[in-house]
Amino acid sequence: QRPSLPVAPRSRARKWTVRALVSFVALGFVAALATPLILLLTPAGEGFNFSIGNNDFTLAKYSPNDVSDLPRVIDAHEGYIGVVLDSIPVEQFSNLEHPITLDIDVAEGDVWIEFPEDLAYSLDVRTESGSISSSDDVIVEAETEPGHVQIDNPDADIEIIITMRGGDISINTTD
């Protein structure tokens, strides 16, 4: 009868290879989560458009430096959408032949939009179940019924249309 051989212990090289692989995967996971958050928290005026997701969920922040970089339609089933228009000079809007339309349609989630208070705008905001908040008293007073704000301006440089089934909409003007 043959004597049984002992099982060789795990080598140090193999042990450190497994540890390095686990560390690499963990750091990659953290980076994948942190990158979108860092981009969303970037202050206005940086001039970028960032969007990650698919038809089911979208995480996006738009902060362009030029009117031509502003998306005209943002459509998502669920998501968190931010649009910052402070970095576009108001003269670019007023020099347009016709007002541009920004149409945001999100079924569930949050939408926030910021624009300069001297920008001429029309606004049509609707949410079936959720809230509409604003730092501008004109927008707050324009709530015609719960979940609906409408401001018609024949001299508008931008027409903002936001439609949501459920979620919160925040509209803020800045100096």
N, C-alpha and C positions, 0 to 999 in steps of 0.2 A: 504494500500500500504506500502511495506517495504522500509525503507530508504536505499539508496545505500551506500555501504561501500567503504571507500577510498582504493585505491591500496596501499599496503604496500611498503614503500621505499626499495630500494635494500640494502641488509645488507652490512656492512663493510667487513665481512668475504668473501662474494661472490665477491665483488669488488676487493679485494686484490688477491683472487684466480685467477680471470681472468687476472689481471695484471701480476701475476707470470707466468701463462701459456704463455702469449704473449711474455714475456721476455725470457722464456726458449726456445721457438720456434725460436725467433730472434737470440739468442746466438748459437743455434744449426746450423742455416743457415750460420752464419758468420764462425763458425768452419769448416763447410763442404767446404766452399770456401777457407779459409786460409790454411788449412792443405796441400793440393796439392801444393800451391804456396810456402810454407815454404820448403817442401821437394825438389821442383825443384831448389830453390835458395841455397840449402845446398852446401857448397864447395866440390870440388873433394877430394877424399881420404877418404871419410866417409864409403865407402864400403857398398852400398845398391843398390837394384833395386826397382824402384817404378813405377807402372803403374796403371792408372785408366781409365776406359772407356769401350767401346764395339767395335763392328765392324764398327760403324759409326764414332766414334771420340775417339781418344786415347791421353792422356797426360801422358808422360813417361820420366823418367830419369834413366839411367843405369850407375852406378859408382861402379862396383864390385872390390873387392880386389884380386880376383883369376880368372884365365882364365876359370875355370870350371863354374863360376857363370855368365859368359858373354852369353847373348842369341845369338843364331846363326842366327835366323830369327826374324825380327820385321816387321809386316805387319799391316797396318792401312788404312782405307779409308780416313780419315781426322785426323790431329793431329799435336802435337808438340812433337818431339822425340829428346832427348838428350842422347848422349853416351860419357862418360868420361873414357878413358882408362889409365889415368895418375896414378891411384892408383894400377894398376897391374904392378909388377916389369917386366922389359923388359926380364929378364932372363927366366921367365915363358914362354914367347912366343918363345924365341930362343931354349929352351929345348924341344919343341914339335917336334915329328917325321915329321908331315906334317903341312903346314900352316892351320890355322883355317879360316873359311869364316864368315864374318858378312854381312848378306844380309838385307838391309832395303828397304822396298817398301811402299811408302806413296803416295796416290793419290793427296791430297791437304794438304798443311800445311808447317811446318818448320822442318828442321832436322839440328842439330848441332852435331859435333863430335870433340873430342879433344883427342890427343894421343901424347906421347913423341916423340920428333924429332929423337931420336936414334932407334926408332922402325922400322924395315924393313917391308915395306908394298907395296901392289899392290892396285890400286885404279881404279874403274870404276864408274863414277858418271854421271847420266843423268837426265835432267829435260826438259820437253817439253816447259813449259812457266814458267820462274822464273829465279833466279840468283844463281850463285855459287860463293862464296867468300872464301878467305883463307888468313891466316896470313903468309903462306909459299910461297915464290916466285916460288919454284919448282912446286907446285900445280897450281899456277896462270898461269905459262908459259905452263903447260901441257894441257891447254884447246884447244883441237883439232878443235872444232867448237863451236859456241854458244850453251851453255847448255850441253856440254859434256867434261868431263875431264877423261883422261885415262893415267895411269902410270903402266907399266908392269915391274915387278921386279921378276926375276927367283929365287931370294933368299929371297922372302918375308916370313915373319912370320905370317902375317895376310892379307887376301884379303878382301877389303872393297868394297861392291857393294851397291850403293844407286840409287834408281830409283824413280822419282817423275813425276807426270803429271803437277803439278803446285805448285809453292812455292819456298822458299829460302832454300839453302843448305849452311851451313857454316862449313868449315873444318879448324881446327887450330892445329898447333903443339906447344908443350910447351917444355921448357928446363928441 
